[in-house]
Amino acid sequence: MAAGYALYGSSTMLVLTTGNGVNGFTLDRDVGMFFLTHPGMRIPAETDEYAVNGSRARHWEPPVRRYVEECQAGKDGPRGRDFNTRWVGSMVAEVHRLMARGGIFLYPADAGNMKKGGKLRLMYEANPMALLVEQAGGVASTGRQRILDVQPRELHQRVPVILGSKAEVERVVAYHAEYDSGR
């Protein structure tokens, strides 16, 4: 298995895993070749950054709402520290930031996309990014199941996506388990 993404901007990068860690390659335009510039990329286990589309907050399930509200409460809240929010709206850009400095990316199921199973497509959005994140030491979950363990039923199947720094993703997963057990 392999997964990767290309990032275009002031420089062009290819971030790739072939199942043995994650490496970043940067294009040298003068030579026309990619060079290994970011070997062994790792996502820190803990973070103080989260990325989620806040405009969807009124539609989130309680476990996601709880997590985000705790982050927003900052040092005076139950987490006892301040968090920064980021939202680019591009999964590749969000995952690249995770690879560079840690964090958590949430595109949870909500009242608007629950009937479809979530927003992002399992086969060509969630799975490739989940493989990259896990190979870099992070965790990738639907909130209730490891993304890479979801058995595809159809090509365009959609799933919720919560991925990034281990401690933060595991916290959201625990909130889902607690919520589901109280139903």
Secondary structure as GFF3:
##gff-version 3
##sequence-region A 1 183
A	DSSP	beta_strand	3	8	.	.	.	ID=ss1
A	DSSP	beta_strand	12	17	.	.	.	ID=ss2
A	DSSP	beta_strand	22	28	.	.	.	ID=ss3
A	DSSP	beta_strand	33	38	.	.	.	ID=ss4
A	DSSP	beta_strand	49	52	.	.	.	ID=ss5
A	DSSP	three_ten_helix	54	59	.	.	.	ID=ss6
A	DSSP	alpha_helix	62	73	.	.	.	ID=ss7
A	DSSP	three_ten_helix	74	76	.	.	.	ID=ss8
A	DSSP	beta_strand	84	86	.	.	.	ID=ss9
A	DSSP	alpha_helix	91	101	.	.	.	ID=ss10
A	DSSP	beta_strand	104	107	.	.	.	ID=ss11
A	DSSP	three_ten_helix	114	116	.	.	.	ID=ss12
A	DSSP	beta_strand	120	121	.	.	.	ID=ss13
A	DSSP	pi_helix	122	126	.	.	.	ID=ss14
A	DSSP	alpha_helix	127	135	.	.	.	ID=ss15
A	DSSP	beta_strand	139	141	.	.	.	ID=ss16
A	DSSP	three_ten_helix	147	149	.	.	.	ID=ss17
A	DSSP	beta_strand	158	159	.	.	.	ID=ss18
A	DSSP	beta_strand	161	164	.	.	.	ID=ss19
A	DSSP	alpha_helix	166	181	.	.	.	ID=ss20
###
